Amino acid sequence: MENLRNIMGLSDYDNEARNELIIGYIRMINEYDLDSRDLWTDEKGVVYKDNKKILYKATKNLENDYTIRSGTVAICNHAFDKVEVQNIFLPEGLIAIGDFALFRFKQPIELPSSVEYIGETALPNVYKKFVFPKSLKEIHRNGIPMPRFDTSGKELDVEFISESPEFPIINGCLIHYGELISYLGNDTHVVIPDGVTIIGVNAFYCKAEIQGVEIPDTVTKIGEGAFGECTSLESITIPASVTQISRGAFYNCNSLQTINILGTPDIAQDAFTKCPGLKQ
């Protein structure tokens, strides 16, 4: 594994390769025995490594807001998951936010446009408006902030905006190179855009308000749990282009009455588990 000094030493011409290596690097950090000579702790008890380029972890609760030092390129997995902090401010030039790094914060965190990678549950579920940053190239399937709930348990709307050309939002569908990653809207009838080839794992999971979905004939695969727990979904047509319907794709769609399968896809044995009213 490259060390960060070598990675940062790559020329500007190799920016894309360098940033990919940084993302890979923070995924591996927790597996290393850290060299204490490589660590530096600021006055707030936040530990940095690799010449202060990597925020490793916070070691104590922070009573006030915290600003991550300029020049930081990545935040490690679980960096703030054992401390209480009010607000945090991220520097421009930050590239990667690791798994569970910032999820304990109680206020929305503004992401700099430079962020390329967001890990699993990296951010708090407190947003009214969430912007996918311009440079984003990869986000964990569970890295998208979930909707908030009021005191009665009612789901509150989140406005999602994408500035990333690699993650357009069309008809409420977050798409990445032909794969529908997640449905972010709240319509009762959804039209999946032409050009989508894969409906991804859990893409519509638990979207209880959805009653109908139009699937274009560009789709070839419906992923695991794609429409799981869509308890208001009543009918759906699967175009002939679909060759695979994966496990639990329609799990517990207990209002589903009719499914019209136009082709001959490979259907997982439990694709329609707990669909008691289903009539093909």
Stockholm file with secondary structure:
# STOCKHOLM 1.0

chainA/1-280         MENLRNIMGLSDYDNEARNELIIGYIRMINEYDLDSRDLWTDEKGVVYKDNKKILYKATKNLENDYTIRSGTVAICNHAFDKVEVQNIFLPEGLIAIGDFALFRFKQPIELPSSVEYIGETALPNVYKKFVFPKSLKEIHRNGIPMPRFDTSGKELDVEFISESPEFPIINGCLIHYGELISYLGNDTHVVIPDGVTIIGVNAFYCKAEIQGVEIPDTVTKIGEGAFGECTSLESITIPASVTQISRGAFYNCNSLQTINILGTPDIAQDAFTKCPGLKQ
#=GR chainA/1-280 SS CCCHHHHHTSCGGGHHHHHHHHHHHHHHHTTSCCCGGGEEECTTSEEEETTTTEEEEECSCCSSCEECCTTCCEECTTTTTTSCCSCEECCTTCCEECTTSSTTCSSCCCCCTTCCEECTTCSCSCCSEEEECTTCCEECTTCSCCCCBCTTSCBCCCEEEECCTTSCEETTEEEETTEEEEECCCCSEEECCTTCCEECTTTTTTCTTCCEEECCTTCCEECTTTTTTCTTCCEEEECTTCCEECTTTTTTCTTCCEEEECSCCEECTTTTTTCTTCBC
#=GC SS_cons         CCCHHHHHTSCGGGHHHHHHHHHHHHHHHTTSCCCGGGEEECTTSEEEETTTTEEEEECSCCSSCEECCTTCCEECTTTTTTSCCSCEECCTTCCEECTTSSTTCSSCCCCCTTCCEECTTCSCSCCSEEEECTTCCEECTTCSCCCCBCTTSCBCCCEEEECCTTSCEETTEEEETTEEEEECCCCSEEECCTTCCEECTTTTTTCTTCCEEECCTTCCEECTTTTTTCTTCCEEEECTTCCEECTTTTTTCTTCCEEEECSCCEECTTTTTTCTTCBC
//
